Amino acid sequence: MSFLLRHIVRYAAQKLASDPRAREKAAKAARAIVGEARQIARGEDRARAAGRALRRAMNKLQGDR
């Protein structure tokens, strides 16, 4: 299983390195993830903040919001 995951990660890294638009999208996604992580770390109830972040991500993927 780890071989398959390693192969997928290597393929994704090669794609990101060769395509400027993909690099921009990856950087934007990384910034969003860092923002969510900061928000979770600042919160008093980290488990609840993490759950809310996960729910926002799921809603975004489903196209609800």
C-alpha positions as semicolon CSV with decimal commas, in nm:
position;residue;x (nm);y (nm);z (nm)
1;M;0,000;0,000;0,000
2;S;0,277;0,243;0,087
3;F;0,434;0,182;-0,255
4;L;0,113;0,294;-0,422
5;L;0,084;0,606;-0,206
6;R;0,449;0,690;-0,264
7;H;0,398;0,657;-0,640
8;I;0,091;0,883;-0,630
9;V;0,275;1,146;-0,426
10;R;0,573;1,137;-0,660
11;Y;0,344;1,175;-0,964
12;A;0,164;1,469;-0,804
13;A;0,494;1,636;-0,716
14;Q;0,618;1,600;-1,073
15;K;0,296;1,750;-1,208
16;L;0,320;2,043;-0,967
17;A;0,681;2,103;-1,061
18;S;0,609;2,111;-1,433
19;D;0,283;2,309;-1,447
20;P;0,275;2,674;-1,329
21;R;-0,105;2,675;-1,294
22;A;-0,094;2,362;-1,080
23;R;0,175;2,523;-0,862
24;E;-0,050;2,826;-0,808
25;K;-0,345;2,606;-0,712
26;A;-0,131;2,401;-0,476
27;A;0,007;2,715;-0,312
28;K;-0,344;2,854;-0,269
29;A;-0,463;2,529;-0,116
30;A;-0,163;2,518;0,118
31;R;-0,238;2,873;0,236
32;A;-0,598;2,777;0,306
33;I;-0,487;2,472;0,503
34;V;-0,243;2,680;0,705
35;G;-0,520;2,930;0,779
36;E;-0,748;2,655;0,902
37;A;-0,468;2,511;1,117
38;R;-0,403;2,851;1,273
39;Q;-0,771;2,894;1,348
40;I;-0,785;2,551;1,512
41;A;-0,471;2,622;1,718
42;R;-0,609;2,955;1,844
43;G;-0,943;2,812;1,950
44;E;-1,024;2,722;2,307
45;D;-1,188;2,393;2,208
46;R;-0,955;2,252;1,944
47;A;-1,157;1,939;1,878
48;R;-1,468;2,144;1,800
49;A;-1,268;2,382;1,579
50;A;-1,122;2,086;1,391
51;G;-1,468;1,939;1,341
52;R;-1,601;2,267;1,207
53;A;-1,307;2,298;0,968
54;L;-1,371;1,945;0,845
55;R;-1,742;2,022;0,797
56;R;-1,657;2,338;0,598
57;A;-1,422;2,137;0,377
58;M;-1,683;1,865;0,320
59;N;-1,950;2,123;0,235
60;K;-1,712;2,291;-0,008
61;L;-1,635;1,960;-0,179
62;Q;-2,005;1,880;-0,208
63;G;-2,077;2,226;-0,346
64;D;-2,321;2,323;-0,069
65;R;-2,142;2,648;0,011
